[in-house]
Amino acid sequence: MTDIKVVKQYWDKRPCNIRHSPKQVGTREYFDEVERRKYFVEPHIPLFAQFERWKGKRVLELGCGIGTDSINFARAGADLTVVELSPKSLEICRERFRCYGLNARFYQGNIEELSSIVPVEKYDLVYSFGVIHHTPHPEKVVSEVKKYMGEDSEFRLMLYAKNSWKAFMIEAGLDQPEAQNGCPIARTYSHDEIRELLREYEIISIEQDHIFPYVVEKYINYEYVKQPWFEAMPEKMFRILEKKLGWHTLIVARLKG
């Protein structure tokens, strides 16, 4: 079993999305460009997070990274608490909030031990996008989350999909889970495996989305050129493919009554 320290070191070395802009890290221009690029490539994220819905509500984000979703929850008026394993990522997230004059509560630590890090209180939303599949013991995380939920709370999370275009490409040796090499843990889940992981929750919805269509070599140079097979595909057909074989499984759950 991979130690959590190895996971921490990996994300400290290169925080997720850190290279989404060539501008100076920590500037408003940098953060604005990171956000534009992230949501251009992954437009399903704002639709899933529903930032505006949580105005005046208590939101707990597990694995905030450099804070792109975090800043949008805060901007929309949420009462936000974030937790991040990587001190480097959390440092950049804090700087992002200072840059925009927004507030949140920041905690650094392992979300498998959430209740030893964050005071146990009820939140309207517990949100974790693309994080839990990177931790050694996902079952510990989902067990901890229950302590922070009331009967009307939602748990919104994204897990990598086993039945997906990207997983097939990884299996064939043509792709890798993350932009940087050597990700120590990147689990994938079938819908049945998700239901088993969340067996103590009521799953409200579960669906797939997101296939990355761009030529990687051009994308890293900020050029958005689609792979020929995706360029030739009608948009409606591509969206069907994303819904059937998307890399991101989007789950909404509540505590069982």
C-alpha positions as CSV (number, residue, x, y, z in Angstrom):
1,M,0.0,0.0,0.0
2,T,1.4,3.4,-1.0
3,D,2.0,5.6,2.0
4,I,0.2,8.9,2.2
5,K,3.6,10.7,2.5
6,V,4.3,9.6,-1.1
7,V,1.1,11.0,-2.3
8,K,1.8,14.3,-0.4
9,Q,5.3,14.5,-2.0
10,Y,3.9,13.9,-5.5
11,W,1.3,16.8,-5.3
12,D,3.8,19.1,-3.5
13,K,6.3,18.6,-6.4
14,R,3.7,19.7,-9.0
15,P,0.3,20.9,-7.7
16,C,-2.6,20.1,-9.9
17,N,-3.2,22.7,-12.7
18,I,-0.1,24.7,-11.6
19,R,0.9,25.0,-15.3
20,H,-2.4,26.2,-16.5
21,S,-0.9,29.6,-17.1
22,P,2.7,30.7,-18.0
23,K,2.2,34.0,-16.0
24,Q,3.8,34.6,-12.6
25,V,2.2,32.3,-10.0
26,G,0.3,34.3,-7.4
27,T,-0.7,37.2,-9.6
28,R,-4.4,37.9,-10.5
29,E,-3.5,37.5,-14.2
30,Y,-2.1,34.0,-13.4
31,F,-5.2,32.9,-11.4
32,D,-7.6,34.3,-14.0
33,E,-5.9,32.4,-16.7
34,V,-5.8,29.2,-14.7
35,E,-9.6,29.4,-14.1
36,R,-10.4,30.2,-17.8
37,R,-8.3,27.3,-19.0
38,K,-9.7,24.8,-16.4
39,Y,-13.3,25.5,-17.2
40,F,-12.8,25.8,-20.9
41,V,-11.4,22.2,-20.9
42,E,-13.8,21.0,-18.2
43,P,-17.0,23.0,-18.5
44,H,-19.0,20.3,-16.7
45,I,-17.3,21.4,-13.3
46,P,-19.3,24.6,-12.7
47,L,-22.5,22.8,-13.8
48,F,-21.8,20.0,-11.2
49,A,-20.6,22.3,-8.4
50,Q,-23.5,24.7,-8.8
51,F,-21.5,27.5,-7.1
52,E,-24.4,30.0,-6.9
53,R,-26.6,27.5,-5.2
54,W,-24.5,27.6,-2.0
55,K,-24.7,31.3,-1.3
56,G,-25.0,31.7,2.5
57,K,-24.5,27.9,2.9
58,R,-21.7,26.0,4.7
59,V,-19.4,24.2,2.2
60,L,-16.6,21.9,3.1
61,E,-14.2,21.1,0.2
62,L,-11.9,18.1,0.5
63,G,-8.8,18.5,-1.6
64,C,-8.9,22.1,-2.7
65,G,-5.6,22.0,-4.7
66,I,-4.7,25.5,-5.8
67,G,-8.3,26.6,-5.2
68,T,-10.0,27.1,-8.6
69,D,-13.3,25.6,-7.4
70,S,-12.7,27.0,-3.9
71,I,-12.5,30.6,-5.1
72,N,-15.8,30.2,-7.0
73,F,-17.6,28.9,-4.0
74,A,-16.3,31.9,-2.0
75,R,-17.1,34.3,-4.8
76,A,-20.7,33.0,-4.9
77,G,-21.0,33.7,-1.2
78,A,-20.5,30.3,0.4
79,D,-19.2,30.0,4.0
80,L,-16.2,27.9,3.0
81,T,-13.8,25.5,4.7
82,V,-11.1,23.8,2.7
83,V,-8.8,20.9,3.4
84,E,-5.7,20.0,1.4
85,L,-3.0,17.4,1.8
86,S,-0.2,19.3,0.0
87,P,1.2,22.3,1.9
88,K,2.4,23.7,-1.4
89,S,-1.0,23.6,-3.0
90,L,-2.6,25.1,0.1
91,E,-0.1,27.9,0.1
92,I,-1.1,28.8,-3.5
93,C,-4.8,28.5,-2.6
94,R,-4.3,30.9,0.4
95,E,-2.5,33.3,-1.9
96,R,-5.4,33.1,-4.4
97,F,-7.8,34.2,-1.7
98,R,-5.6,37.0,-0.6
99,C,-5.3,38.2,-4.2
100,Y,-9.1,38.4,-4.6
101,G,-9.8,39.7,-1.0
102,L,-12.0,36.6,-0.2
103,N,-12.1,34.5,2.9
104,A,-12.2,30.8,3.8
105,R,-11.0,28.5,6.6
106,F,-7.9,26.6,5.6
107,Y,-6.7,23.3,7.0
108,Q,-3.7,21.1,5.9
109,G,-3.9,17.4,6.4
110,N,-5.0,13.9,5.4
111,I,-8.7,13.7,4.8
112,E,-8.6,10.1,5.9
113,E,-8.3,11.6,9.3
114,L,-10.7,14.5,8.7
115,S,-12.2,14.7,12.2
116,S,-8.8,15.1,13.8
117,I,-8.1,18.1,11.5
118,V,-11.4,20.0,11.1
119,P,-13.9,20.6,13.9
120,V,-16.9,18.3,13.5
121,E,-19.8,20.5,12.5
122,K,-22.6,20.1,10.0
123,Y,-22.2,21.4,6.4
124,D,-24.8,21.9,3.7
125,L,-22.3,20.6,1.1
126,V,-19.3,18.4,1.3
127,Y,-17.5,18.7,-2.1
128,S,-14.5,16.7,-3.4
129,F,-13.6,16.8,-7.1
130,G,-11.0,14.3,-8.2
131,V,-9.4,13.7,-4.9
132,I,-10.6,10.6,-3.0
133,H,-9.4,8.2,-5.7
134,H,-5.8,9.4,-4.9
135,T,-5.8,8.5,-1.3
136,P,-4.6,5.1,0.1
137,H,-7.9,4.4,2.0
138,P,-10.9,6.0,0.3
139,E,-13.3,4.1,2.5
140,K,-11.9,6.0,5.5
141,V,-12.7,9.3,3.8
142,V,-16.3,8.5,3.0
143,S,-16.8,7.3,6.6
144,E,-15.4,10.5,8.0
145,V,-17.6,12.6,5.7
146,K,-20.7,11.3,7.4
147,K,-19.7,13.2,10.6
148,Y,-20.1,16.5,8.7
149,M,-23.5,15.9,7.2
150,G,-27.0,16.4,8.3
151,E,-30.2,15.0,6.9
152,D,-30.4,17.7,4.2
153,S,-26.7,17.8,3.4
154,E,-25.2,16.8,0.0
155,F,-22.0,15.0,-0.7
156,R,-20.8,15.9,-4.3
157,L,-17.8,14.1,-5.5
158,M,-15.9,13.1,-8.6
159,L,-14.2,9.7,-9.0
160,Y,-12.3,8.4,-12.1
161,A,-14.4,6.1,-14.2
162,K,-13.2,2.5,-15.0
163,N,-15.5,2.2,-18.0
164,S,-14.0,5.2,-19.8
165,W,-12.1,6.2,-22.9
166,K,-9.1,7.4,-20.9
167,A,-9.0,4.2,-18.8
168,F,-8.9,2.2,-22.0
169,M,-6.1,4.4,-23.3
170,I,-4.1,4.0,-20.1
171,E,-4.6,0.2,-20.2
172,A,-3.2,0.3,-23.7
173,G,-0.1,2.3,-22.6
174,L,-1.2,5.3,-24.6
175,D,-2.1,7.7,-21.7
176,Q,-1.6,8.3,-18.0
177,P,-3.9,9.4,-15.2
178,E,-2.4,12.8,-14.6
179,A,-0.5,15.4,-16.6
180,Q,2.7,14.6,-14.6
181,N,4.3,11.2,-14.6
182,G,4.3,8.7,-11.7
183,C,1.0,9.4,-9.9
184,P,1.3,7.0,-6.9
185,I,-2.5,6.3,-6.6
186,A,-5.2,6.9,-9.2
187,R,-8.0,4.4,-8.7
188,T,-10.9,4.0,-11.2
189,Y,-14.4,2.8,-10.3
190,S,-17.3,1.2,-12.0
191,H,-20.7,2.4,-11.0
192,D,-21.2,-0.7,-8.9
193,E,-17.9,-0.1,-7.1
194,I,-19.0,3.4,-6.3
195,R,-22.3,2.1,-4.9
196,E,-20.3,-0.3,-2.7
197,L,-17.9,2.5,-1.6
198,L,-20.9,4.7,-0.7
199,R,-23.1,1.9,0.6
200,E,-24.0,4.0,3.7
201,Y,-25.2,6.8,1.6
202,E,-28.3,7.3,-0.7
203,I,-27.0,8.0,-4.2
204,I,-29.1,10.7,-5.8
205,S,-27.4,10.7,-9.1
206,I,-24.4,9.2,-10.8
207,E,-23.2,10.0,-14.4
208,Q,-20.1,10.3,-16.5
209,D,-18.6,13.2,-18.4
210,H,-15.4,14.6,-19.9
211,I,-13.1,13.2,-22.6
212,F,-10.0,15.3,-23.2
213,P,-10.1,15.9,-27.0
214,Y,-6.9,17.9,-27.6
215,V,-3.4,17.1,-28.9
216,V,-1.4,17.0,-25.7
217,E,1.8,18.3,-27.3
218,K,0.0,21.4,-28.6
219,Y,-2.2,21.8,-25.5
220,I,0.9,22.2,-23.2
221,N,1.9,25.1,-25.4
222,Y,-1.6,26.6,-25.0
223,E,-2.8,25.6,-28.4
224,Y,-6.3,24.0,-28.6
225,V,-6.1,21.6,-31.5
226,K,-8.3,18.5,-31.3
227,Q,-7.2,15.0,-32.2
228,P,-8.3,14.3,-35.8
229,W,-10.8,11.7,-34.8
230,F,-12.5,14.1,-32.3
231,E,-12.3,17.0,-34.8
232,A,-14.2,14.9,-37.4
233,M,-16.9,13.9,-34.9
234,P,-20.1,15.9,-34.7
235,E,-20.5,17.7,-31.4
236,K,-23.7,15.8,-30.5
237,M,-21.9,12.5,-31.1
238,F,-18.9,13.6,-28.9
239,R,-21.3,14.5,-26.1
240,I,-22.9,11.1,-26.3
241,L,-19.4,9.5,-26.1
242,E,-18.6,11.7,-23.0
243,K,-21.7,10.6,-21.3
244,K,-21.0,6.9,-22.0
245,L,-17.2,6.9,-21.6
246,G,-16.3,10.0,-19.7
247,W,-13.3,10.0,-17.3
248,H,-15.2,11.8,-14.6
249,T,-17.9,10.0,-12.6
250,L,-20.0,12.7,-11.0
251,I,-21.9,11.6,-7.9
252,V,-24.4,13.3,-5.7
253,A,-25.3,11.5,-2.4
254,R,-27.0,12.1,0.9
255,L,-27.0,10.2,4.2
256,K,-29.5,7.4,4.3
257,G,-32.6,8.3,6.2
